[in-house]
Amino acid sequence: MRATGDPGCRPGWHTDESSPGTPRDALRSLIPGAVAGGLTELAWVGAHTLLYPLGTRREPLRLDPRCRPGEQPPSVRALFAADPLAARIPVLLVHGLIDNRSIFTVMQRGLRRRGFAQVCTWNYSPLLGDVAEGARDLGEHVERICAQTGHDRVHLVGHSLGGLISRYYVQRQGGGRRVESLVTLGSPHGGSVLAHLLPTPMVRQLRPGSAVLQELAEPAPDWSTPMTAVYSNLDQLVVPTRLGRCDHPDLRARNVLVRGVGHMSLPFHRGVVDEVAATLAGLRPAAPASLASAA
């Protein structure tokens, strides 16, 4: 997948993933992308390993002085032409399990370059053992951001477990009043069978059919937050990869499939950053209710 500026290579919203041709043809077309994506994933994992120590420090919330009205380049002004105020809403990036804010090094810089004035990150404890507890901590941090910036609402972008924590905050803890939109990247909305390999309290909650996931599958008639779930056909941690979709009928999430991008590569990928920017700027339509629950 390339940047969203290329119409032919923009990530698509898919409700049907039928493979073209025979199984052999499908396998043939998948292998080159899987090899390239796997090598890219290894490269980003190596880079992230080097950046990880820098992400252990808490980041102070600050306004980017370069993002002032009238000073942005034409591409930025075009992104926010429909809603100039969208650039001012704070964007909070939430990392995944046993990670920290360094996973968003590229995305944070990319969103700022695309005109978002306040892009911040949040580190939760690596010893977190409960999704609901993480959601409560997230809610407290969102309140601090609103108090410091004067804004009533924020955008949430969560990678992996961070997306699930963000969804729980909005869906089960009343976070919708504070969240303008929610984007998840490689989040196990349906769980992952790999979670059976590690019997820690947190990982057990990521197993398909866990109590937490059953709770999130319950009706959510009051949900009103626009949601986008970005998932990949090459995700090595969300297995099977279709479990990265959010098909809850009340949430009406817009599911975006990207091809050939590994789990750790999602926040670094330029096309994914473009998609997140366009979504937060309000350039992506909401999923129609009639198709939102399609398998």
NORVENFEN-V727640 format. One record per backbone hydrogen bond with DSSP energy under -1.0 kcal/mol. NH is the residue of the N-H (numbers start at 1). CO is the residue of the C=O. Records with the same first field share a line. If there is no record, write none. Layout:
BEGIN
NH = CO / CO
END
This chain:
BEGIN
6 = 3
9 = 6
26 = 22
27 = 23
28 = 24
29 = 25
30 = 26
31 = 27
34 = 30
35 = 31
36 = 32
37 = 33
38 = 34
39 = 35
40 = 36
41 = 37
42 = 38
43 = 39
44 = 40
45 = 41
46 = 42
47 = 43
48 = 44
49 = 45
50 = 46
51 = 47
52 = 48
54 = 51
55 = 52
56 = 53
64 = 117
67 = 64
68 = 66
71 = 68
77 = 73
78 = 74
79 = 75
80 = 76
81 = 78
86 = 83
87 = 84
88 = 85
91 = 118
92 = 155
93 = 120
94 = 157
103 = 100
104 = 101
105 = 102
108 = 104
109 = 105
110 = 106
111 = 107
112 = 108
113 = 109
114 = 110
115 = 112
116 = 111
117 = 87
120 = 91
122 = 93
128 = 125
134 = 130
135 = 131
136 = 132
137 = 133
138 = 134
139 = 135
140 = 136
141 = 137
142 = 138
143 = 139
144 = 140
145 = 141
146 = 142
147 = 143
148 = 144
149 = 145
150 = 146
154 = 178
155 = 90
156 = 181
157 = 92
158 = 183
159 = 94
160 = 185
162 = 159
163 = 160
164 = 160
165 = 161
166 = 162
167 = 163
168 = 164
169 = 165
170 = 166
171 = 167
172 = 168
175 = 169
177 = 174
178 = 175
179 = 175
180 = 154
182 = 226
183 = 156
184 = 228
185 = 158
186 = 230
189 = 187
190 = 243
191 = 188
192 = 206
193 = 239
195 = 192
196 = 193
197 = 194
204 = 200
206 = 203
207 = 204
210 = 207
214 = 210
215 = 211
216 = 212
217 = 213
218 = 215
223 = 220
228 = 182
229 = 254
230 = 184
231 = 256
233 = 258
239 = 237
243 = 240
244 = 241
245 = 242
252 = 248
254 = 227
256 = 229
257 = 12
258 = 231
266 = 262
268 = 265
269 = 265
273 = 269
274 = 270
275 = 271
276 = 272
277 = 273
278 = 274
279 = 275
280 = 276
281 = 277
282 = 279
283 = 278
291 = 288
292 = 288
294 = 291
END
